Amino acid sequence: MSLEENKAVVRRWIEAYNKRNLDFDEFIAPHYFDHTNQVDAEGLKQLFNMGFKAFPDWHETIEDIIAEGDKVWVHLTYSGTHTGEFMGLAPTGNKITTKAVDIYRIVNGKLADYWNVTDNMRLFKPIGAIEYTEKGKKLFPEDAK
């Protein structure tokens, strides 16, 4: 597949994700593996269900997309409102916005491998999973709010 075709696969996946219209057979290769969360396609479905219950308005916006060989890198903005339990954390009603880079390996037009790097401070701080120390509050006063 061409680089543009590979990018189109990832764009369609993210669009389907945002619409909660995920046809795993259409997008996910049988040997799919998420290297960040250490799950296969079935584990990915479970992660999505957990995430959508906790952040029903979760949305991913593509900021930039780059392809090379069989890989596609996507710079994203994630946003959502914490209205359901997430990883044992009670809903806060807080809105989160964070940045991430996702890397997909495409095989025969399907997602085969996935890696992710997310600014987890901007995800977990607003929902009460982490707190800054006094020194952290001084170093990062805007983030500590």
C-alpha positions as CSV (number, residue, x, y, z in Angstrom):
1,M,0.0,0.0,0.0
2,S,1.1,3.6,-0.6
3,L,1.9,6.0,2.2
4,E,-1.2,7.9,1.5
5,E,-3.3,4.8,1.6
6,N,-1.8,3.9,5.0
7,K,-2.6,7.4,6.3
8,A,-6.1,7.0,5.0
9,V,-6.5,3.8,7.0
10,V,-5.5,5.5,10.2
11,R,-7.8,8.5,9.5
12,R,-10.8,6.3,8.9
13,W,-10.0,4.4,12.1
14,I,-9.9,7.6,14.2
15,E,-13.1,8.8,12.5
16,A,-14.8,5.5,13.3
17,Y,-13.5,5.7,16.9
18,N,-14.8,9.2,17.3
19,K,-18.3,8.0,16.1
20,R,-18.2,4.9,18.2
21,N,-18.6,2.9,15.0
22,L,-15.7,0.5,15.4
23,D,-15.8,-2.5,13.0
24,F,-12.8,-4.4,14.3
25,D,-12.9,-6.8,11.3
26,E,-12.6,-3.9,8.9
27,F,-9.6,-2.2,10.7
28,I,-7.8,-4.7,12.9
29,A,-5.4,-7.4,11.6
30,P,-5.9,-10.9,13.1
31,H,-2.4,-10.7,14.7
32,Y,-2.9,-7.1,16.0
33,F,-0.9,-6.1,19.1
34,D,-1.0,-3.0,21.2
35,H,2.6,-2.7,22.5
36,T,1.8,0.1,25.0
37,N,-1.1,-1.6,26.8
38,Q,0.1,-5.1,26.0
39,V,-3.2,-6.3,24.6
40,D,-4.5,-8.0,21.5
41,A,-7.6,-7.1,19.6
42,E,-9.9,-8.5,22.3
43,G,-8.1,-6.6,25.0
44,L,-8.3,-3.4,22.8
45,K,-12.1,-3.8,22.7
46,Q,-12.2,-4.0,26.5
47,L,-10.0,-0.9,26.9
48,F,-12.3,1.0,24.5
49,N,-15.4,0.0,26.4
50,M,-13.8,1.1,29.7
51,G,-12.7,4.4,28.2
52,F,-16.0,5.1,26.6
53,K,-17.9,4.5,29.8
54,A,-15.6,6.8,31.7
55,F,-15.3,9.5,29.0
56,P,-18.4,9.1,26.8
57,D,-17.6,12.3,24.8
58,W,-14.0,11.3,24.3
59,H,-12.7,12.7,21.0
60,E,-9.4,12.5,19.1
61,T,-8.3,15.3,16.8
62,I,-5.5,14.7,14.3
63,E,-3.0,17.5,14.5
64,D,-0.5,16.0,12.1
65,I,0.0,12.7,10.4
66,I,3.2,11.3,8.8
67,A,3.9,8.0,7.1
68,E,7.1,6.1,6.3
69,G,7.3,2.6,5.1
70,D,4.5,0.5,6.8
71,K,4.2,2.9,9.8
72,V,2.0,5.9,10.4
73,W,2.7,8.5,13.1
74,V,-0.2,10.6,14.3
75,H,0.0,13.7,16.6
76,L,-3.3,13.9,18.4
77,T,-5.2,16.0,20.8
78,Y,-7.5,13.9,23.1
79,S,-10.4,15.5,25.0
80,G,-13.2,14.2,27.1
81,T,-15.3,14.6,30.2
82,H,-14.8,12.2,33.2
83,T,-18.4,11.2,33.8
84,G,-17.9,7.5,34.6
85,E,-15.6,5.4,36.8
86,F,-12.1,5.1,35.3
87,M,-9.5,2.7,36.7
88,G,-11.2,2.8,40.1
89,L,-11.5,6.6,40.1
90,A,-15.0,8.0,40.7
91,P,-16.3,10.4,38.1
92,T,-15.2,14.0,38.7
93,G,-17.1,15.7,35.8
94,N,-13.8,17.3,34.9
95,K,-12.9,18.0,31.3
96,I,-9.5,16.8,30.1
97,T,-7.4,17.7,27.1
98,T,-4.1,16.1,26.4
99,K,-1.6,15.4,23.6
100,A,-0.4,12.1,22.3
101,V,1.6,10.5,19.5
102,D,0.2,7.2,18.2
103,I,2.3,4.9,15.9
104,Y,0.5,2.3,13.8
105,R,2.1,-0.4,11.6
106,I,-0.2,-1.2,8.7
107,V,-0.3,-4.6,7.0
108,N,-2.6,-5.2,4.0
109,G,-4.7,-2.2,4.9
110,K,-5.2,-3.1,8.5
111,L,-3.7,-2.0,11.8
112,A,-1.2,-4.7,12.9
113,D,0.8,-3.0,15.7
114,Y,0.3,0.1,17.9
115,W,2.5,2.2,20.1
116,N,1.4,5.3,22.1
117,V,3.0,8.1,24.1
118,T,0.5,10.3,25.9
119,D,1.0,13.4,28.2
120,N,-0.5,11.4,31.1
121,M,-0.1,14.3,33.5
122,R,-2.8,16.2,31.7
123,L,-5.0,13.1,31.7
124,F,-4.6,11.9,35.3
125,K,-4.2,15.2,37.2
126,P,-7.7,16.6,36.4
127,I,-9.4,13.3,37.4
128,G,-7.6,13.1,40.7
129,A,-5.2,10.2,40.0
130,I,-2.1,12.3,40.8
131,E,-1.3,15.4,42.8
132,Y,1.7,17.7,42.5
133,T,4.1,18.0,45.4
134,E,4.7,21.5,46.8
135,K,7.8,21.8,44.7
136,G,5.9,20.6,41.6
137,K,3.2,23.3,42.2
138,K,5.9,25.9,42.2
139,L,7.6,24.6,39.1
140,F,4.4,24.1,37.2
141,P,1.8,26.6,38.7
142,E,-0.5,26.5,35.7
143,D,-0.6,22.7,35.5
144,A,-1.0,22.3,39.3
145,K,-4.5,23.9,39.3
